[in-house]
């Protein structure tokens, strides 16, 4: 392992950046995106897996269903309403969030679609009361310039953030509704070969571009990276979700690359 070289091993990393947008209301209702540890309402649900439009069950949904979890939600009337509780249809899409997503897509030279439609991603872990996440494909293609190298963009989506996990013990999982429905932009980059330091520079450059809009939320939890790591000669792509700090990014890539290399 002392002779481990990222160039020789052929480490390839794909980044997915999830950034909260700083708007006055949530994506599909008029509630302000504020967090509070004071809760005025509480209710319980049990989510079940259902077949997709193709008539098939999502394997991840079946896995979560097998845990037989009871989901308890806590909310504050100032930051959540019947939409978050899945007791009322979603309102119109927030125009400010849509415009900001289009600005970000334009700054990355991405090809914006002429029409945008909400889609549903199955989510059965309880982080969304509906059992799915609403997401919209804004654009595809484009690039970001990092020290003279063009790093390709696969896609840019506008979606709603998940509920905040409060606890998970035994057969009960608890969530706060404060964060559920907050506008979120997801940017998926093309896989890149290189060292963890190079990948960190890419993430840092994209973060600077997003902050230059002055319309993104700052602080821990407001931006998260999903990191897809693989090595050549048989290494499977492994996704590490929810990396919140850039200082963690290099170590995660290094450890996962070494782990995969040891298995090949």
C-alpha positions in Angstrom: 0.0 0.0 0.0 3.0 2.3 0.4 3.4 2.3 -3.4 -0.1 3.4 -3.9 -0.4 5.9 -6.8 -3.6 7.5 -7.9 -2.3 7.8 -11.4 -1.3 4.2 -11.6 -4.5 2.9 -10.0 -6.6 5.1 -12.3 -8.9 6.6 -9.8 -12.1 8.1 -11.3 -14.4 10.4 -9.4 -17.8 11.8 -10.3 -19.2 14.6 -8.1 -22.9 15.5 -7.5 -23.2 18.9 -5.8 -26.5 19.7 -3.9 -26.8 23.3 -3.0 -29.7 25.0 -1.1 -31.0 28.1 -2.7 -31.6 31.2 -0.6 -35.2 32.2 -1.4 -38.1 33.7 0.5 -40.2 30.5 0.4 -40.1 26.8 -0.2 -40.3 25.3 -3.7 -43.9 24.3 -3.7 -45.6 26.3 -0.9 -45.4 29.8 0.7 -43.7 28.7 3.9 -40.4 30.4 4.7 -37.3 28.2 4.8 -36.4 28.7 8.4 -35.2 26.1 10.9 -36.3 25.9 14.5 -36.1 23.4 17.4 -39.5 24.4 18.6 -42.3 22.2 17.3 -46.0 22.8 17.4 -47.3 19.7 15.7 -46.4 16.0 15.5 -47.8 13.1 13.5 -46.8 9.5 12.6 -46.8 7.6 9.3 -45.8 4.3 7.9 -44.5 4.4 4.3 -44.9 1.5 1.9 -43.3 0.6 -1.4 -45.5 0.8 -4.6 -44.8 -0.2 -8.2 -43.4 2.3 -10.6 -44.9 3.3 -14.0 -43.0 0.3 -15.4 -44.8 -2.1 -13.0 -41.7 -2.8 -10.9 -40.7 -2.2 -7.3 -37.6 -0.1 -6.6 -35.1 -2.4 -4.7 -34.1 0.4 -2.3 -37.8 1.0 -1.5 -38.3 -2.7 -0.8 -35.2 -2.7 1.5 -36.5 0.3 3.5 -40.0 -1.3 3.7 -38.4 -4.5 5.2 -37.2 -2.4 8.2 -40.9 -1.8 9.2 -40.1 1.7 10.5 -42.7 4.0 12.0 -41.9 7.6 10.9 -42.6 10.4 13.3 -42.7 14.0 12.0 -42.3 17.2 13.9 -43.2 20.6 12.5 -43.6 24.2 13.2 -46.6 26.1 11.7 -44.3 29.0 10.8 -42.1 26.8 8.5 -44.4 24.0 7.3 -48.0 23.6 6.2 -50.4 21.0 4.8 -48.1 20.6 1.7 -45.2 19.3 3.8 -47.7 17.0 5.6 -48.9 15.6 2.2 -52.4 16.7 3.1 -52.7 19.3 0.3 -51.5 19.4 -3.3 -48.3 21.3 -4.0 -48.7 25.0 -4.9 -47.2 26.6 -8.0 -43.4 26.4 -8.5 -41.5 29.2 -6.8 -40.4 31.5 -9.6 -37.4 32.9 -7.8 -36.0 29.4 -7.4 -36.6 28.6 -11.1 -34.9 31.8 -12.3 -31.9 31.2 -10.0 -31.5 27.6 -11.3 -31.6 29.0 -14.9 -28.9 31.5 -14.0 -26.7 28.8 -12.6 -27.3 26.6 -15.7 -26.4 29.6 -18.0 -23.2 30.3 -16.0 -22.1 26.7 -16.6 -22.9 26.9 -20.4 -25.4 24.2 -19.9 -28.1 23.5 -22.6 -31.4 24.6 -21.0 -34.6 22.7 -22.0 -37.4 24.7 -23.4 -39.9 23.0 -21.1 -39.5 21.9 -17.5 -41.6 19.2 -15.8 -41.6 17.9 -12.2 -40.7 14.2 -11.9 -40.9 11.9 -9.0 -37.9 10.1 -7.4 -39.1 7.3 -5.1 -38.0 7.9 -1.5 -39.2 5.5 1.1 -36.8 6.2 4.1 -39.3 8.7 5.5 -37.3 11.8 4.5 -40.3 12.9 2.4 -43.9 12.5 3.6 -45.1 11.8 0.1 -42.8 8.8 -0.5 -41.2 10.6 -3.4 -39.1 13.7 -4.1 -40.2 16.3 -6.7 -37.3 17.1 -9.1 -37.0 18.9 -12.4 -34.4 18.5 -15.1 -33.3 22.0 -16.0 -30.4 21.4 -18.4 -27.7 19.0 -19.7 -24.2 19.5 -20.8 -21.9 22.4 -20.2 -18.7 22.8 -18.3 -16.8 24.6 -15.5 -13.2 25.8 -16.1 -10.8 24.7 -13.4 -7.2 25.9 -13.9 -7.6 25.8 -17.7 -9.3 22.4 -17.8 -12.9 22.1 -18.8 -14.8 19.8 -16.4 -18.0 18.6 -18.1 -21.5 18.9 -16.6 -23.8 16.0 -17.0 -27.1 17.6 -15.8 -28.6 20.3 -13.6 -31.8 19.7 -11.6 -34.0 21.8 -9.4 -35.5 19.8 -6.6 -36.9 19.9 -3.1 -34.7 19.2 -0.1 -35.5 16.3 2.2 -36.7 16.5 5.8 -34.0 16.7 8.5 -33.3 13.5 10.4 -33.7 14.0 14.2 -33.2 10.4 15.4 -33.3 6.8 14.4 -33.6 4.3 17.2 -35.3 0.9 17.1 -38.4 0.8 15.1 -38.9 4.6 15.1 -37.3 7.2 12.9 -37.9 11.0 13.5 -37.8 13.9 11.1 -38.2 17.7 11.2 -40.3 19.3 8.5 -38.4 22.6 8.6 -36.0 21.6 5.7 -38.5 19.6 3.7 -39.3 21.5 0.4 -36.5 24.0 0.5 -35.3 24.7 -3.1 -32.2 22.7 -4.0 -30.1 22.7 -7.2 -28.3 19.5 -8.0 -25.3 19.6 -10.4 -23.8 16.3 -11.6 -20.3 16.5 -13.1 -18.7 14.2 -15.6 -16.4 11.6 -14.0 -12.8 12.9 -13.8 -9.5 11.0 -13.3 -7.0 12.4 -10.9 -5.9 12.9 -7.3 -8.2 13.8 -4.4 -6.5 17.3 -4.4 -7.7 17.8 -8.0 -11.2 16.8 -7.1 -11.2 19.1 -4.1 -10.2 22.0 -6.4 -13.1 21.2 -8.7 -15.6 21.2 -5.9 -14.1 24.4 -4.5 -14.4 26.1 -7.9 -18.0 25.1 -8.3 -18.8 26.3 -4.8 -17.3 29.7 -5.6 -19.4 30.0 -8.7 -22.6 29.2 -6.8 -21.7 31.7 -4.1 -21.1 34.4 -6.7 -24.8 34.5 -7.3 -25.3 35.7 -3.7 -28.5 33.6 -3.7 -27.3 30.4 -2.1 -27.6 29.3 1.5 -24.3 29.2 3.6 -23.3 27.0 6.5 -23.1 23.3 7.4 -25.7 21.2 5.7 -26.6 23.8 3.0 -24.2 22.2 0.5 -23.6 18.5 0.2 -21.5 16.4 -2.2 -22.3 12.8 -3.3 -19.0 11.3 -4.4 -18.8 8.4 -6.9 -15.4 6.6 -6.7 -14.0 3.8 -8.9 -10.6 2.4 -9.9 -9.6 0.8 -13.2 -9.3 -3.0 -13.8 -12.5 -4.1 -12.1 -13.4 -1.5 -9.5 -17.1 -1.0 -9.1 -18.5 2.6 -8.7 -19.2 3.2 -5.1 -21.2 6.3 -4.0 -20.5 8.1 -0.8 -23.4 10.3 0.0 -23.7 13.6 2.0 -20.2 14.9 2.3 -20.6 18.3 3.8 -17.0 19.6 4.2 -14.3 19.9 1.6 -11.7 18.8 4.2 -13.5 15.5 4.4 -13.6 15.1 0.6 -9.9 14.2 0.0 -9.8 11.6 2.8 -13.0 9.9 1.6 -11.7 9.6 -1.9 -8.3 8.4 -0.7 -9.7 5.8 1.7 -12.3 4.5 -0.8 -9.8 4.3 -3.7 -7.3 2.3 -1.5 -10.1 0.0 -0.3 -11.2 -0.8 -3.9 -7.6 -1.2 -5.0 -7.0 -3.8 -2.3 -10.0 -5.8 -3.5 -9.1 -5.8 -7.2 
